[in-house]
Amino acid sequence: MQITVRLFATLRTNRFKEETFHYPAGTQVRKVVEDLKIPPKELALVLVNGQNASLDHVLTEGDILSLFPPVGGG
């Protein structure tokens, strides 16, 4: 299956903004995060097709996975 991964803010450093990947059916968000070498503690928000999702969410064909780090500021 084909999914699109979008990275935001500091997660883009030495990575990409948006890429398309092929994964077997039944792949969980956790597998994609591991493949991208993003420690789960660096994730503040995970969205699949604009909806909150967990690392255990099973992806399906055409999904858009968006990953956000914690945002600091003041």
FIMIKE-544107 format. One record per residue: residue number from 1; residue in one letter; x, y, z of N, C-alpha, C in turn. Coordinates in steps of 0.2 Angstrom, whole numbers. Each point is the difference from the previous one (the first is absolute). Layout:
// FIMIKE-544107
+-----+------+-------+-------+-------+-------+-------+-------+-------+-------+-------+
! seq ! type !   n.x !   n.y !   n.z !  ca.x !  ca.y !  ca.z !   c.x !   c.y !   c.z !
+-----+------+-------+-------+-------+-------+-------+-------+-------+-------+-------+
! NUM !    a !     X !     Y !     Z !     X !     Y !     Z !     X !     Y !     Z !
...
+-----+------+-------+-------+-------+-------+-------+-------+-------+-------+-------+
***
This chain:
// FIMIKE-544107
+-----+------+-------+-------+-------+-------+-------+-------+-------+-------+-------+
! seq ! type !   n.x !   n.y !   n.z !  ca.x !  ca.y !  ca.z !   c.x !   c.y !   c.z !
+-----+------+-------+-------+-------+-------+-------+-------+-------+-------+-------+
!   1 !    m !     4 !    -6 !     0 !    -4 !     6 !     0 !     4 !     6 !     0 !
!   2 !    q !    -2 !     6 !    -2 !     3 !     6 !    -1 !    -2 !     5 !     6 !
!   3 !    i !     4 !     3 !     3 !    -2 !     5 !     5 !     5 !     6 !    -1 !
!   4 !    t !    -3 !     6 !     2 !     4 !     6 !     0 !     2 !     2 !     7 !
!   5 !    v !     6 !     2 !     1 !     2 !     2 !     7 !     2 !     7 !    -1 !
!   6 !    r !    -3 !     4 !     5 !     2 !     7 !     0 !     3 !     2 !     7 !
!   7 !    l !     6 !     3 !     0 !     3 !     1 !     6 !     0 !     8 !     1 !
!   8 !    f !     0 !     2 !     7 !    -1 !     7 !     1 !     6 !     2 !     5 !
!   9 !    a !     1 !     7 !    -1 !     5 !     3 !     5 !     7 !    -4 !     0 !
!  10 !    t !     2 !    -1 !     6 !     7 !    -3 !     1 !     0 !    -7 !    -2 !
!  11 !    l !    -5 !    -3 !    -1 !     0 !    -7 !    -3 !     3 !     0 !    -7 !
!  12 !    r !    -1 !     5 !    -4 !     3 !     1 !    -6 !     8 !     0 !    -1 !
!  13 !    t !     3 !     2 !     6 !     7 !     1 !     0 !     3 !    -7 !    -3 !
!  14 !    n !     4 !     1 !    -5 !     4 !    -6 !    -3 !    -5 !    -6 !    -3 !
!  15 !    r !    -6 !     2 !    -1 !    -5 !    -5 !    -2 !    -3 !     4 !    -7 !
!  16 !    f !    -7 !     1 !     1 !    -4 !     2 !    -6 !    -6 !     4 !     3 !
!  17 !    k !    -3 !     3 !    -5 !    -7 !     3 !     2 !    -6 !    -4 !    -2 !
!  18 !    e !     1 !    -4 !    -6 !    -6 !    -4 !    -1 !     3 !    -5 !    -5 !
!  19 !    e !    -1 !    -7 !     1 !     2 !    -5 !    -4 !    -5 !    -6 !    -1 !
!  20 !    t !     0 !    -3 !    -5 !    -5 !    -6 !    -1 !     4 !    -7 !     1 !
!  21 !    f !    -3 !    -4 !     4 !     3 !    -7 !     2 !    -4 !    -5 !    -2 !
!  22 !    h !     3 !    -6 !    -1 !    -4 !    -6 !    -1 !     1 !    -5 !     6 !
!  23 !    y !    -5 !    -2 !     3 !     0 !    -5 !     6 !    -5 !    -5 !    -2 !
!  24 !    p !     1 !    -6 !     4 !    -5 !    -5 !    -1 !    -6 !     1 !     4 !
!  25 !    a !    -6 !    -3 !    -2 !    -6 !     1 !     3 !     0 !    -2 !     7 !
!  26 !    g !    -3 !     4 !     5 !     0 !    -2 !     7 !     6 !     4 !     4 !
!  27 !    t !     4 !     4 !    -4 !     5 !     4 !     4 !    -3 !     5 !     4 !
!  28 !    q !     3 !     0 !     6 !    -1 !     5 !     5 !     4 !     6 !     0 !
!  29 !    v !    -3 !     6 !     2 !     4 !     6 !     1 !     7 !    -1 !     3 !
!  30 !    r !     0 !    -4 !     5 !     6 !    -1 !     4 !     6 !    -3 !    -5 !
!  31 !    k !    -2 !    -4 !    -5 !     5 !    -2 !    -4 !     3 !     5 !    -5 !
!  32 !    v !    -4 !     5 !    -2 !     2 !     6 !    -4 !     5 !     4 !     4 !
!  33 !    v !    -2 !     1 !     6 !     4 !     5 !     5 !     6 !    -4 !     1 !
!  34 !    e !     1 !    -6 !     1 !     6 !    -4 !     2 !     4 !     1 !    -7 !
!  35 !    d !    -3 !    -1 !    -6 !     4 !     0 !    -6 !     3 !     7 !    -1 !
!  36 !    l !    -3 !     5 !     2 !     3 !     7 !     0 !     4 !     2 !     5 !
!  37 !    k !     1 !    -5 !     5 !     5 !     1 !     6 !    -2 !     6 !     4 !
!  38 !    i !    -7 !     1 !     1 !    -2 !     5 !     4 !    -2 !    -3 !     7 !
!  39 !    p !     3 !     2 !     5 !    -2 !    -3 !     7 !    -7 !     2 !     2 !
!  40 !    p !    -4 !    -4 !     2 !    -7 !     2 !     2 !     0 !     5 !     4 !
!  41 !    k !     5 !     1 !     5 !    -1 !     6 !     4 !     1 !     7 !    -3 !
!  42 !    e !     2 !     0 !    -7 !     1 !     6 !    -3 !    -7 !     2 !    -4 !
!  43 !    l !    -5 !    -5 !     1 !    -7 !     2 !    -3 !    -5 !     2 !     5 !
!  44 !    a !    -3 !     6 !    -2 !    -5 !     3 !     4 !    -7 !    -2 !    -3 !
!  45 !    l !     0 !     0 !    -7 !    -6 !    -1 !    -3 !     1 !    -4 !    -6 !
!  46 !    v !    -5 !    -5 !    -1 !     0 !    -5 !    -5 !    -7 !     1 !    -3 !
!  47 !    l !     0 !     1 !    -7 !    -7 !     1 !    -3 !     0 !    -5 !    -6 !
!  48 !    v !    -5 !    -3 !    -1 !    -1 !    -4 !    -7 !    -6 !     2 !    -3 !
!  49 !    n !     1 !     3 !    -6 !    -6 !     3 !    -4 !    -3 !     6 !     5 !
!  50 !    g !     4 !     3 !     3 !    -2 !     6 !     4 !    -4 !    -1 !     7 !
!  51 !    q !     0 !    -7 !     2 !    -3 !    -2 !     6 !     6 !    -3 !     5 !
!  52 !    n !    -1 !     2 !     6 !     5 !    -3 !     5 !     0 !    -7 !    -1 !
!  53 !    a !     6 !    -3 !     1 !     2 !    -7 !     0 !     5 !    -2 !     5 !
!  54 !    s !     0 !    -6 !     1 !     6 !    -3 !     5 !     5 !    -3 !    -4 !
!  55 !    l !     5 !    -2 !     3 !     6 !    -4 !    -4 !    -3 !    -7 !    -2 !
!  56 !    d !    -5 !    -2 !     3 !    -3 !    -7 !    -1 !    -5 !     0 !    -6 !
!  57 !    h !    -1 !     6 !    -2 !    -5 !     1 !    -6 !     2 !    -4 !    -6 !
!  58 !    v !    -4 !    -4 !    -3 !     1 !    -3 !    -6 !    -1 !     4 !    -6 !
!  59 !    l !     5 !     1 !    -4 !    -1 !     4 !    -6 !    -3 !    -4 !    -6 !
!  60 !    t !    -3 !     4 !    -4 !    -4 !    -3 !    -6 !     3 !     4 !    -6 !
!  61 !    e !    -2 !    -3 !    -6 !     2 !     3 !    -7 !    -2 !     7 !     0 !
!  62 !    g !     5 !     4 !    -2 !    -2 !     7 !    -1 !     0 !     5 !     6 !
!  63 !    d !     2 !    -3 !     6 !     0 !     4 !     6 !     5 !     6 !     0 !
!  64 !    i !    -1 !     5 !     3 !     5 !     5 !     1 !     1 !     1 !     7 !
!  65 !    l !     7 !    -2 !     2 !     2 !     0 !     7 !     4 !     6 !     1 !
!  66 !    s !    -2 !     4 !     5 !     3 !     7 !     2 !     3 !    -1 !     7 !
!  67 !    l !     6 !     2 !     0 !     4 !    -1 !     7 !     2 !     7 !     2 !
!  68 !    f !    -1 !     2 !     6 !     1 !     6 !     3 !     4 !    -1 !     7 !
!  69 !    p !     6 !     4 !     1 !     3 !     0 !     6 !    -3 !     5 !     5 !
!  70 !    p !     2 !     0 !     6 !    -2 !     5 !     5 !     2 !     7 !    -2 !
!  71 !    v !    -4 !     4 !     1 !     1 !     7 !    -2 !     2 !     4 !     6 !
!  72 !    g !     5 !     4 !     0 !     2 !     4 !     6 !    -1 !     7 !    -2 !
!  73 !    g !     1 !     4 !     5 !    -1 !     7 !    -2 !    -3 !     4 !     6 !
!  74 !    g !     0 !     6 !     0 !    -2 !     4 !     6 !    -2 !     7 !    -2 !
+-----+------+-------+-------+-------+-------+-------+-------+-------+-------+-------+
***
